[in-house]
Amino acid sequence: MAKNLHKFLAALLLSSQIGLVPVAVNAETVYQGSVCSSRVNTLTNQIDWQTNLKEAESLAQQQNKLVFWMHMLGKIDGAT
C-alpha cells in the first residue's frame, strides 16, 4: 500500500510541476460539515436546475442566455 501511495504522490508532484494539476498555494480553511452542508443547500435550492439538456437549450435560446452544462456521477447534495 505504501508503495502505491509513493507512486501516486510522485505522479501528482510531476503533474503539478508540468502544469497538469493546480496546486493550492494559499489553501482556504477546511470548513465544518455544517458549513459545507449549508452551502450545498443554498446552491441546490437557489438555482433552477434543468434535467433535460434539450429543454435547457430551448429555454436558454428563448431567454437569450447561455447553458451551463454539468455532468456528474452521484448527487450534487453530497449523498453519492
SVG drawing of the C-alpha trace seen along z (x, -y; Angstrom):
<svg xmlns="http://www.w3.org/2000/svg" viewBox="-38 -37 46 39">
<polyline fill="none" stroke="black" stroke-width="0.4" points="0.0,0.0 2.8,-2.5 4.5,-1.7 1.3,-2.7 0.9,-5.8 4.5,-6.8 3.9,-6.3 0.7,-8.3 2.4,-11.2 5.3,-11.1 2.9,-11.3 1.0,-14.1 4.2,-16.1 5.3,-15.6 1.8,-16.5 1.8,-19.7 5.3,-20.6 4.3,-20.4 1.0,-22.2 -1.5,-19.4 -2.7,-19.7 -3.5,-23.1 -1.5,-23.5 -3.1,-25.4 -0.6,-27.9 -2.8,-29.7 -5.4,-27.0 -8.5,-28.0 -9.5,-26.8 -11.2,-23.4 -14.8,-24.1 -17.0,-22.1 -19.6,-19.8 -22.5,-22.0 -21.0,-24.9 -20.5,-22.8 -24.0,-21.4 -25.5,-24.9 -23.6,-26.0 -24.7,-22.9 -28.3,-23.5 -28.0,-27.2 -26.6,-26.1 -29.1,-23.4 -32.1,-25.5 -31.3,-28.9 -30.6,-27.7 -33.4,-26.4 -31.6,-23.3 -32.8,-21.6 -32.6,-17.9 -33.0,-17.7 -30.3,-19.3 -32.6,-19.8 -35.2,-21.6 -32.5,-23.7 -31.1,-24.7 -34.6,-25.7 -35.3,-27.7 -31.8,-29.4 -32.5,-30.3 -35.9,-31.8 -34.3,-33.9 -31.1,-34.7 -29.0,-33.1 -26.1,-30.5 -26.4,-27.0 -24.1,-25.8 -23.8,-22.0 -22.5,-19.9 -22.3,-16.2 -21.6,-14.3 -22.0,-10.9 -23.8,-10.8 -25.9,-13.5 -24.9,-17.2 -26.0,-17.2 -23.1,-15.0 -25.1,-11.8 -23.2,-9.9"/>
</svg>
